[in-house]
Amino acid sequence: MELNNAVALVTGGSEGIGRAIAEALIGEGSRVTITGRRRDFLAVIADEIGADWIAGDVSVEEDAVHTVSEVIRKHGHLDILVNNAGFGLFKPLVDMTLEELEKVYRTNVFGAFLMAREAARHFIDRGSGELINIASTSGLRGSGGRTAYASSKFALRGMTECWRDELRRHDIRVTLVNPSEVMTNFAAKAGVERERSDKKLTPREIASAVVGALKVDSRGFVPELSVFATNPF
């Protein structure tokens, strides 16, 4: 698709992968709105990168409905939704509470569903649209301590396949992106210490992959892609 002047909405767009995607789209000439829960921080980042912003929690239905409708009200339409908002929680099965599992799912699964549903209704009416879901290579293979995070990304992958089958007949492209370990504050926020390394991925590589998938001519699309560091060791 042509990204110049396209209208894009990036959830969790104030830092990490979301911010990098927003910046990359802005660099292509897109009109970008970023979302997040921290209003003051969001406003500062939006000003820095030249984006619009809407504060809200994707896991709250009213916020999701308002966010999508507000972007459409301001710009007249929406071309791209990047479902990036998410977080991790890493604990052994025997130590995890139901409340902790539900908290991860409310953002990583239910939030992605709410945003996708609202965008898809608009995309179907327009007969076009781009839905990008940011998952993880943890959604390809589970591992110890990742009951909440990995399973939420498996769920997102499953929903993506369902949405792709439903929406492609409306000329709507649905793409799943699976980043491997990326050097952001994600792990630290989840309580896991990771050594910084110049050999591991940065948000820029994920943003480049997203832009590349979007630039494929609309007669075809990239259904899923995974991004790994070439030699992280």
N, C-alpha and C positions, 0 to 999 in steps of 0.2 A: 504494500500500500504506500501511498504518498504521505510521509509524515509531516511535511511542511504544512502548517496551519491546522493539523489534526488536533482534536480536543481529547485530552487524556486525563484520566483520574488514577492516581497512584496511592493506594492505602499504605499506611506505615511509611510515608514518604519523607520523613524528617531526618532520617539517619540510615547508615548502613546501605544495604542493597536497594531499599526504596529510594533513598536520596540519589544514589548513583543512577538509577533508572530514570528518575525525574530529570536530572541534569542532562542525561544523554538525549532524552526526548526533546528537551528545550533546545539543546544544541542542534537538533534536526529541524527546529522551527515549530515544534508542537506547542500548543497552549495547554499547560499542565496545571492541574490542581492536586495538591498533596493533602493527605488527612493524617490525623494522629490525635491522641487524647490530651497531650500537654499543650494547651492553647498558647502560652507565652513562647515556649520553645519553638513550636510550629510556626508562629508568626515570624520569628527571627530567621529561621532557616528559609522560609518561603521568600523573604525579602532578599536573602543572600543569593539564592539561585534564580530568582525571577519567576517564581511560581505563584499561583493563587493558593489559598488554603482554606480548609474547613475543619474545625475541631469536632471530633466525635469519636465514638467507640463503635467499631464495626460489629461488635457482638450484641449491640442494642438495636433492635429492629427500627425504632423511631429514628435513630441516628443514621442508620444505613439508608433508609428511605429518603430522609432529608438531604443527605450528602449527594446522592445521585440526582435527585430532582433539582437541587440547587445548581449543580453544574449545568444541567440541561437548560434550566431557566436562564442562566447567565449567558451561555454560548449558543443556545438554540438546539444543540444536539450533543451527543457523546459518541466518540469514535472508538476509544480504547479504555478498557478497565484493566489495571494491573492489581491483582489481589496479592499484595505482598505482606500485609500486616500479620504478625505471628510472633510467638515466643516459645521458648523451651523450658522444660522442667525435667530434670534428670534424677531419678531415684530408683532404687530397687523395688520390685513389685511389692515385697512384704512391708515396705516402709511408706508406701503411697496411700494417700487418702482419696476417697471418692471425690471430695471437694476439689482437690488438686487436679485430678483427671478432668473433671468437669470444667475447671477454669481454662485449661489448655484447649479443650474442645470448643469452648464458647468463642474463642478468637480464631483459632486455626481452622476450624471446620464450620461452625455455625456462622461466624462472621463472614467467611468466604462465600458461603451459601447465600446469605442475605444480600451482599453486595452484587454477586453474580445474578441473582434473581431480578433485582431492580434494573441492572444494566441490560439483561437479556430481554426484558419486556420492551425496553426502548429499542434495542438492536433489531428485534423481530419486526417492530413497526417500521423501522427504517429500511429493513432488508439488507443490513450490513452491520459489522461490528467486530471488534477484536477483544477477546478475553484471554488474558495471560494470568495463569495461576503459578505463583512461586511456591514450589514444594521443597523437596530436599532429597538427596541420595539416601537419607534415612528412611524415605518412603519406598525405597526399592529393596532394602534389606534391613530387618530389625537387628538390634543388638542389646546386650544387657544394660539395664538402667534407663532404657529409652521407651518404656511402655507408653507414656503419655505422648511424647513428641513424635516418635516414629509412627505410632498408630494413627495419630492425627494427620500425618502426611500421607500414609497409606489411604486414609479416608478421602483426603483431598484428591489424590490420584484417581480413586474410584469415581468420585463425583465428576471429575474432569472428563473421564471417558464417557460418562452418561450424558453430560452437557454437550460434548463434541458430537455425539450421535444425534442428539435432538436438534442442535442448532445449525449444523452445516447445511441442512436443506434450506435454511434462510440466508445462506451466504455469510454466516457468522463463523469466524475461525476461533477455535479454542486450543490454546497451547499450554502445555505443562513444562515448567522449567525446574530442573533438579540441580541446585548448586551442591557441590561438595563443601568441605570446610572453607569458610571465607573469613578473612581477618577483619572482624567487626567486634562490637561490644556484645554481640548476641550471647556468646558462651558465658562471659562474665556475669551478665544479668541473670543467667540461669544457674549461677553458682558454680561454674566449672572453669578452672584456670587453664588457659591455653598459652603455649609459648608463641610469641610473635615470630613470624618467619617471612622473609621476602620471597620465599619459594612457594608459599601457599597463595590461594586465590585472594583477590581483592574485589570489592564490589564492582569495580570497573569492568571486569571480565563478564560478570553476570549481566550487567547493563548492555554490553556489546552484543551478547548473545540474544537478548530480548529485542534489541533494535534490528539485528540481522534477521530474526524470524519475522518481525513485522514488515520488513522491506521486501520479503518475497512477494512476487506478483499475486494478486488476489485470486487468480485461477488455481493456485496451489497453496499449501500451508505446511508448517512444521508442527506435527501433532505433539511431539514431546522431545525434549533434549536435556541431556545431563552435562554438567560442566565440572571437570576435575582439574586439579593442578597437574601439570605435566610430570614434575618430579618434586614432590613435597618433602622428600627425605633429606 
